[in-house]
Amino acid sequence: MPRENFDNLSKAFAIEILKPDTEADLGRAALLMAKCEYPSLDVDFYLSHLDEIASAINSSLPQNAALINPILSIKQINEYIYEELAFRGNKENYYDPRNSFLNEVLVRRLGIPITLSVFYMELARRLGLKIEGVGMPGHFLMKCYTEDQEIILDAFNQGQILDKTDCQQLVNNVYGSDVELKPSFFRTVSKKEILIRMLHNLKNIYLSSSDHPRALATIERLLLLTPKAINEVKDRGLVYYYLGKYSLAIADLEFYLNCAPKGQETEIVRKSLQKIKSKIASLN
């Protein structure tokens, strides 16, 4: 993709998700994020598809169900998307980058916890349900608010309603049994935080597969959302190095060293910087 086109798409994505949280359209932002990877993606087509699914669910619900009986609305969402449409968590190929793009989730009906949650929350919003994301470590969840309770839902596992024991088991599955469940694990997150987490997932996938061009594009989108995130500058510098863009790598890594507190990470970066400068010297 021409650089100018990528920049324009990235800016459109950032403009949407950097709106005040009550105004930002999560579904549109997630699709604009995907459009940076799929330039021909028709955002409005996929938004209309979300409308159609929500309309089908709504047709089986009594009037004002979201207000009168939110549990019934959740039950109908679950039955329609998981049983009739067969959406499911991609447990077989969890780190497939397609799991992180909402358009691919809608087409393939496969996803990871966070993208299935975005899908679910966008349907809920269209039905009048108040559901927000919960950034639990290792496994993204959702929280539905009713008049008298907060319900924790797992979009990755068929929209299951979870209690604290279930949540502890999820944490155990990721970190082991010695991690205590904390109230902070159930903090709801903003739409911007959701997109940042999605981009971090993608960045880690691309770095682990040494797909440095896509890793760089992902880091640049992250920096549009979090321009003061010096760790992203550091990672961009390292990716520049792998791509042979040595002067850009040096600029980013030196900036990181000037800003970051001293520690083990800064020593690693310092050694990387020395290696890059030696590499340049050997080429002259």
N, C-alpha and C positions, 0 to 999 in steps of 0.2 A: 504494500500500500504506500502511495506517495506520502512523504512526511507531513505535508500540509494537510492532507485528508485526515491522517491519524490525529494530528493536533486539534483539528476542528471537532472531530468526534469525541476526543478526550475532554475538550472544553465543554461540549454540550452535556456530557455525562456529569462533569463536575458542577456545572451550573444547576442542574436538577437536584443533585443530592446535597448541595451546600445551601439550599433554601432552608428557612426555618422548618423544624421537624414536622410541624402541623401542616405545612404547605407542600413539602417534598412528596413526590409520587414514587413510592418504593419500587413498584413494578416497572414503571417507565425508566427509573434510574438503573435498575438491574439490566434491563434490555439495552439501554444506551451503553452500559459497561460492556455488554456482549457485542454490541455493534462495532466496538473497537477491534474485536477479533473477527467479526463477520460483517464486513462493510456493507454488504447488500441486504442486511437484515431489515425487514419492515417492522418497525416498532409498533405501529398502530395495528398491524395484523395480529400480532401476539396479544396486545391489550384487548382487542376484540374477542380473541379466543378465550381469554380470562373472563370477559363479560358473559360469553355464551355458557361457560361451565357454571358460573355463579347463577345465571338465570335458570339453568336446568335444575340446580339444587333448590333454588328458591321456589320453583314451581311445585315442589313436593312438601313445602312447609306451610303451616298456617300463617295468617297475617300477623306481623309483628312478633314472629317467633324469636328473633334475636333478643328482644326485650323481655318477653314473657317466659320463654323457655330456652335459654342459651344451650343447655345440655342437648336438647333435641336438635338444635341447629348443628352442633358439633357432630352428633350422631349421623345426621344426614350428609354432612360434608364427608365424613369418613367413609360412609357406605358408598357414596357416589365416586369419589376419586380413587379410593383404594380397592373397592370391590368391583364396581362397574367399569371404571376406566383403567384400573390395574396400575396406578402409580405405585412405586415402591422405592425403598432405599437400595442403592447400588452397592450391596455388600460384597459382590464378587470382584468388582473393579473400582474400589472406593476412590482411588487417586487418579482416575481418568479425568483430565481437565474439563471434559464436556459436562461433568457433574456440577461444575461451578457456573455454568451459563444458563440463565433462565430459559432462553429459547430452546436449548438442547433438552432441558428438563421437560419442557412442554411437549416436544416432539417424541423423545425417546421414553418418556414417562419413568425416568430414572433420575435419582439425584442423591445428594448428601444432606445431612440434617439442615444445614443453613439454607440451601436453595429450595428444598421441599418446604421449609418454614416460610420462606418468602412467598412461594406459590400459595400456601395455605392461608397466610395472613392477607394476601391480596383478595382471595376468595371471601374470607371472613369480612373484610372491610366492605366489599360489595353487598354483603348480606346484613350489614349493620351490627356485626359482632365486634367488640373491642378486644383484639388480640395483639399482643406485642411480643417482640423477640426477647429471649432470655439468653444472655451470653455465658452459659455455663461452660467452664473449661472442658475442652475435649469433645463436647457434644451440645450443639445448639438446640435450645428448646423454645417453647412458647408459653405465654401466660394469658389466660382468658379471664376477664373480670366479669363477675356477676354482682348482683346486689349484695350478696352476703358472703362471697368467697372468691378466692383466686385459684384457678384450675391450671395445673401444669400439664402441657401437652407435648408429645413427641411426634413430630411430623415424619421422622425417619422410620418409625415403627408403627405405621398404620394409624397415626393420630391418637395413640394410647394416652389415657389419663394416668398421670404418675403421682405416687405418693413419695414421701421422703425416702422410704426404703428403696424404691425403684431408682430414685435419683442417686442415692449412695452407690447402688450397684453400677450405674453408668460411670460414675467417677472412678470406682474401683477398676472397672474394665479398662480405663485409660491410664490411670496412675498407680494402681495397686491399692490394697486395702488399708494402707497407712495414711491416706489423705482424708481428713475430716471434712464432712459436708459443712459449708459455711453459708450464712445468710447472704453474703455478697455474691455467691454463685447464682442466686435467683434474681439479681438485679436486671431490670429491663434495660434494653439498650436502644439508642436512637437509630434512625434509618441510616444515618451517616456511618455509625459504628458497625452496622450490619454490612454495608458495602466495603468498609475497610477490612473487616474480617474475611469477606469473600475474596478480596484482592490478596490478602496475606496467604490464604489457602492456595490460590493460583501461583503466587510467587514461589512458595515452597515447592509446589509440584514442578514448576519449570526449572528451578534451581537443582532439584534432586535428579532431574533428567538431563541436566546440562543444556537446556534449551534457553541459551542466554539472550537471543533476540527477544523472545516473548517475556522472559524474566525482566528485561530492561523496560519493555513497554508497560508491564504491570507496575513496576516500581515508579515509573513516571506518572502513572495515574494515581498511585498512592501519594506521591508528593504534591499532586494537585489538591488532594484532600487534606494532607497533613504536611504543609511546607516546612515546618520546624522539626520534623522527625529526623534527627541526625542519624539514627540507625538505618533509615532508608537511603540517606546520602551515602553512608558507608557501603551498603549493599550495592548501590548503583556504581560506586567506584570500583568495587571488586568485579562487577559484571563488565564494566568498561575494560578492565584489565583482560578478562577472558576474551573479549571481543577485539583486543588489540588496539583499543583507543587509549593509548597510554597517557597522553597529556590530560584528557578528561578524567582518567582514573586518578592521576596524581592530584588534580584540583579537588576532587571529592574527598579523597582520603586525607589530604592535608586539612581540609575544612573540618572533617570529623575529628581529627586529632586536636585541633584547636578548640573544639567545643565540648568534647566528651571528657568526663572525669577519668582520671588515671585508674587503670585496672587491667585485668587479664586480657580483655577484649582490645583495649588500646595497644597493648604490646603486640598482639597478633596483627593488628592493622599496621603498626609501625614496621614490622618485619615484612609485610606484604609490600608496603611502600618502598622499602629498601630494595626488595627484589625487582620491582618495576623499574626503579631508577638504574639498577645494574643492568637490566635487560636493555634499556634504552642506550646505556653507555656501550654495551657490546655491539649494538647495531651501528654505532657511529665510527 
